[in-house]
Amino acid sequence: MGIIEDLEALRAEGLAAVGAAGDLPALGAARVAYLGKKGSLTGILRGLGALSAEERPAAGQASNAVRVALEEAIAARETALSAVELDRKVAAEAVDVTLPGRRRAPGHCHLIDRITDEIVEIFLGLGYRVAEGPEVELDYYNFTALNHAPEHPARAATDTFYARDLSGEAYEGIGLSDVLLRTHTSPVQVRHLEKCPPPVYIIAPGRVYRRDIADPSHLPQFHQVEGLVVDEGITFGDLKGTLDHFCKAMFGEERRTRFRPHYFPFTEPSAEVDVSCGICGGAGCRFCKNSGWLEILGCGMVDPNVFGYVDIDTERYTGFAFGMGVERIAALKYGVPDLRMLVEGDMRFLRQF
């Protein structure tokens, strides 16, 4: 059989292989088998050198015709297979717009914000106003004007986040600077009293920071609501009545309160407030450590030394202050065993509230 016959046989075989290719990878394999560097057509073309001068032109024309025929057949088959592949992919990825969509739970306010708003609403109902102040505070407002002694442990760098002093002039007694992240929202009270004379009835909600290791009962960043009243004739009885009303509004009318003597630098006398346990009704259980009571906040009558920093006449005015941790109120109200659960962002937990 001559080379012309070999080429015609190759054309027929190649066209059959191209037509039989069922997908693009199979078509690619056929292309390599017949037109590749080691393909069948290339093998035949290597034999052209052995032909006589009279036979070479006809053989060359025949080989070119075979190559063109195979390339056109491969291109046409590739177009057809690509269309089939596209239709298959579209069908596989098609979206049935008549199907109902996925239900997504509606968003709602975070429990910490909800408790903060609830506390604020209770005191707004009593005629209080909301006051705000900076989270980055000065040592003067955070400690000095609140009657903290220079050696008070809360002023140590182990308890408070101080800013680095890049000026080279370290703040005396601290070793860092007099700029810090506020440890409570009480500085708002001092700033407010500097600008607004009595009578004053304010609450100051906000974020505070302390050098605490996160554990079930502590967080290095948490939220507080502080309250301040300064007016003529304010007594400890007014403080007790106010906080008793707050506890009943927050936890339920059946809850009882008690006041225990305590110490705070900026109030005198000072007290911690407990509310009767809602789990056992005051009988004693594991939640209240069998005491029947749960500690919720600290309070007291404003120390006259604090009034001295804001030029308020202590012979005319008296006042009381109180402060509560929002996370702790939330934990006590809803039985949250670990404060970290409030800030970890676990939606399985947060959706319960």
C-alpha positions in Angstrom: 0.0 0.0 0.0 1.4 3.4 -1.0 1.6 6.5 1.2 -1.4 8.0 -0.4 -3.5 5.0 0.6 -2.0 5.2 4.1 -3.1 8.9 4.4 -6.6 8.1 3.2 -6.9 5.3 5.7 -5.6 7.6 8.4 -8.2 10.3 7.5 -11.0 7.8 7.8 -9.7 6.4 11.1 -9.1 9.9 12.5 -12.5 11.2 11.6 -14.1 8.2 13.1 -12.1 8.7 16.4 -13.1 12.4 16.5 -16.7 11.6 15.9 -16.7 8.9 18.7 -15.2 11.3 21.3 -17.9 11.7 24.0 -16.3 14.5 26.0 -13.6 17.2 25.7 -10.9 15.0 27.4 -11.5 12.2 24.9 -11.4 14.7 22.0 -8.1 16.0 23.4 -6.7 12.5 23.4 -7.7 12.0 19.8 -6.0 15.2 18.8 -2.8 14.1 20.3 -3.1 10.6 18.8 -3.4 11.8 15.3 -1.9 15.3 15.1 0.6 15.4 18.0 4.4 15.3 17.7 4.3 11.6 18.1 0.9 11.1 16.4 0.0 8.9 13.4 0.1 11.7 10.8 3.5 12.8 12.0 4.8 9.2 11.6 3.6 9.0 8.0 5.1 12.5 7.2 8.6 11.3 8.4 8.5 8.8 5.5 8.2 11.5 2.8 12.0 11.7 2.5 12.1 8.2 1.2 9.8 9.1 -1.8 11.0 10.0 -5.2 10.9 13.6 -6.4 7.9 12.8 -8.6 5.9 11.3 -5.7 6.6 13.9 -3.1 4.3 16.7 -4.3 1.2 14.5 -4.4 2.0 13.0 -1.0 2.5 16.4 0.5 -0.8 17.7 -0.8 -2.6 14.6 0.4 -1.0 14.9 3.9 -2.0 18.6 4.1 -5.6 17.7 3.1 -5.7 15.0 5.8 -4.4 17.5 8.5 -7.0 20.1 7.4 -9.8 17.6 7.5 -8.9 16.3 10.9 -8.4 19.9 12.4 -11.8 21.0 11.0 -13.5 17.9 12.4 -11.8 18.4 15.8 -12.9 22.1 15.9 -16.5 21.2 15.0 -16.6 18.4 17.5 -15.1 20.7 20.2 -17.8 23.3 19.6 -20.5 20.6 19.9 -19.1 19.1 23.0 -18.6 22.5 24.7 -22.2 23.3 24.1 -23.3 20.0 25.6 -21.0 20.5 28.6 -22.4 24.0 29.1 -26.0 22.7 29.0 -25.1 20.0 31.5 -23.4 22.5 33.8 -26.3 25.0 33.6 -28.8 22.2 34.3 -26.8 21.0 37.3 -26.4 24.5 38.8 -29.9 25.7 37.9 -31.9 27.3 40.8 -35.6 26.6 41.0 -36.9 30.0 41.8 -40.2 28.5 42.8 -38.7 26.8 45.8 -39.1 28.6 49.2 -35.9 30.4 50.4 -34.0 29.4 53.5 -35.4 30.8 56.6 -33.1 33.1 58.5 -33.7 34.0 62.1 -34.4 37.7 62.5 -31.7 39.7 64.2 -32.2 41.2 67.6 -30.4 43.4 70.1 -27.6 41.7 72.0 -28.4 40.7 75.6 -25.9 43.2 77.0 -27.4 46.1 75.0 -30.9 45.0 76.0 -30.1 44.9 79.7 -28.4 48.3 79.4 -31.5 49.8 77.7 -33.7 48.2 80.3 -31.7 49.8 83.2 -31.7 53.1 81.4 -35.4 53.0 80.9 -36.1 52.3 84.6 -34.1 55.4 85.7 -35.4 57.6 82.9 -38.9 56.8 84.3 -37.6 58.3 87.6 -36.6 61.5 86.0 -32.9 60.8 85.5 -30.9 61.9 82.5 -28.2 60.0 80.6 -24.6 61.4 80.8 -21.6 60.2 78.8 -17.9 60.6 79.0 -14.7 59.4 77.3 -13.4 55.8 77.6 -9.8 57.1 77.4 -9.6 59.0 80.7 -7.2 61.0 82.8 -5.9 59.7 86.1 -7.4 62.8 87.8 -11.0 62.0 86.8 -10.7 58.2 87.2 -9.0 58.3 90.6 -7.9 61.6 92.2 -11.2 63.4 92.0 -13.0 60.3 93.2 -11.0 60.3 96.5 -8.6 57.5 95.7 -5.4 57.8 97.7 -2.1 57.8 95.8 -1.3 54.3 97.2 -4.7 52.8 96.4 -4.1 49.4 94.7 -6.6 50.2 91.9 -4.1 52.8 90.6 -1.4 50.2 90.1 -0.4 49.2 86.5 -1.3 45.6 87.5 -5.0 46.7 87.9 -5.4 49.4 85.3 -4.6 49.9 81.6 -2.3 52.9 81.3 -1.2 54.5 78.0 2.5 54.5 77.2 4.2 57.8 77.7 6.2 58.5 74.5 7.3 62.0 75.7 9.8 60.5 78.1 8.3 62.2 81.1 6.7 59.4 83.1 3.7 60.4 85.3 4.7 60.7 88.9 3.7 57.7 91.0 2.6 55.6 88.1 5.7 55.1 85.9 3.7 55.2 82.7 1.4 58.2 82.1 -1.7 59.9 83.4 -3.8 58.6 80.5 -5.7 55.3 81.0 -8.7 53.3 80.0 -11.3 54.1 82.5 -11.9 51.4 85.1 -15.5 52.6 85.9 -18.0 55.1 84.5 -17.7 57.2 87.7 -15.5 59.8 86.0 -18.5 60.8 84.1 -20.0 62.0 87.4 -17.1 64.3 88.1 -17.1 65.7 84.6 -20.8 66.3 84.8 -20.6 68.1 88.2 -17.9 70.4 86.8 -20.2 71.7 84.2 -23.7 71.3 85.7 -24.6 72.6 89.2 -27.1 70.7 91.4 -29.7 69.4 91.3 -28.2 66.5 89.4 -30.0 63.2 88.6 -27.9 61.2 86.0 -27.0 57.7 85.0 -23.8 57.0 83.0 -23.8 53.7 81.0 -20.7 52.7 79.2 -17.8 50.3 78.5 -15.0 50.0 81.1 -11.6 48.2 81.3 -9.7 46.4 84.0 -6.7 44.1 84.0 -8.7 41.0 84.9 -8.2 37.6 83.4 -11.4 36.4 81.7 -13.1 33.7 83.8 -16.7 32.8 84.6 -17.1 35.9 86.8 -14.6 38.5 85.3 -14.0 40.1 82.0 -11.2 42.6 81.1 -13.7 44.7 79.2 -17.3 45.0 80.4 -20.2 47.4 80.8 -21.3 49.5 83.7 -24.2 51.8 84.6 -23.3 54.4 87.2 -25.9 56.6 88.9 -25.5 60.0 90.7 -28.0 62.1 92.6 -27.0 65.5 94.1 -29.7 67.7 95.6 -30.8 69.4 98.8 -31.9 67.0 101.6 -30.8 63.7 99.9 -30.5 60.9 102.5 -29.5 57.3 102.6 -33.2 56.5 102.7 -33.6 58.0 99.3 -30.8 55.7 98.1 -32.4 52.6 99.6 -35.8 53.5 98.1 -34.4 54.1 94.7 -32.4 50.9 94.5 -35.3 48.9 96.0 -37.5 50.2 93.2 -34.8 49.4 90.6 -34.4 45.8 91.8 -38.1 45.1 91.8 -38.5 46.7 88.3 -35.6 44.6 87.0 -36.0 41.3 88.7 -39.7 41.2 89.8 -42.0 42.7 92.4 -41.5 39.7 94.7 -37.8 40.2 95.0 -36.4 41.6 98.3 -33.2 43.7 98.8 -30.7 44.0 101.6 -27.8 46.5 102.1 -24.5 45.3 103.6 -21.8 47.8 104.9 -18.9 48.1 102.5 -16.1 50.5 101.5 -15.7 52.6 98.4 -13.3 55.6 98.2 -15.8 58.0 96.8 -18.8 57.2 99.0 -19.3 57.3 102.8 -21.2 55.4 104.2 -21.0 52.7 101.5 -22.9 49.5 101.0 -23.3 46.5 98.7 -26.8 45.6 97.6 -28.1 42.1 97.4 -31.3 40.8 95.9 -33.1 37.7 97.0 -32.4 34.7 94.8 -35.0 34.1 92.1 -34.3 30.4 91.9 -35.0 29.4 95.5 -37.0 32.5 96.6 -34.4 33.2 99.3 -34.4 29.6 100.8 -30.9 28.8 99.6 -29.7 26.9 96.6 -26.5 26.2 94.5 -27.1 29.3 92.4 -26.9 31.6 95.4 -24.4 29.4 97.2 -27.1 28.5 99.8 -27.2 32.1 101.1 -30.6 33.1 99.6 -29.1 36.4 98.3 -27.2 37.6 95.1 -24.9 40.6 95.1 -25.8 43.0 92.3 -24.3 46.5 92.9 -22.4 48.9 95.1 -23.6 52.2 96.4 -23.3 54.9 99.0 -23.6 58.6 100.0 -21.2 60.8 98.0 -18.1 61.5 100.1 -17.7 65.2 100.9 -14.1 65.1 99.6 -15.5 64.4 96.1 -17.7 67.5 96.3 -14.6 69.4 97.2 -13.1 68.7 93.8 -16.1 70.2 92.0 -16.8 73.1 94.4 -20.2 72.0 95.7 -21.3 73.3 99.0 -21.5 70.3 101.3 -23.5 72.2 103.9 -26.3 72.7 101.3 -26.1 69.6 99.1 -25.8 65.9 99.7 -26.0 63.0 97.2 -25.7 59.3 96.6 -24.1 57.2 93.9 -24.4 53.6 92.7 -22.8 51.4 90.1 -23.7 48.1 88.6 -22.1 45.7 86.1 -24.4 45.1 83.1 -23.0 41.6 82.4 -23.6 40.6 86.0 -27.2 41.9 86.0 -27.7 39.9 82.8 -26.2 36.8 84.3 -28.3 37.0 87.5 -31.5 37.7 85.6 -31.2 34.9 83.1 -29.0 32.4 85.0 -25.9 32.7 82.8 -23.2 30.6 84.5 -20.2 32.1 82.7 -19.8 35.8 81.7 -17.6 34.8 78.8 -20.6 33.3 77.1 -22.0 36.9 76.7 -19.0 38.0 74.5 -17.9 34.9 72.6 -20.5 35.3 69.9 -21.9 31.8 70.0 -25.2 32.2 68.2 -26.6 29.0 69.8 -26.4 30.8 73.1 -27.3 34.3 72.0 -30.5 33.1 70.2 -31.9 32.0 73.5 -32.5 35.6 74.6 
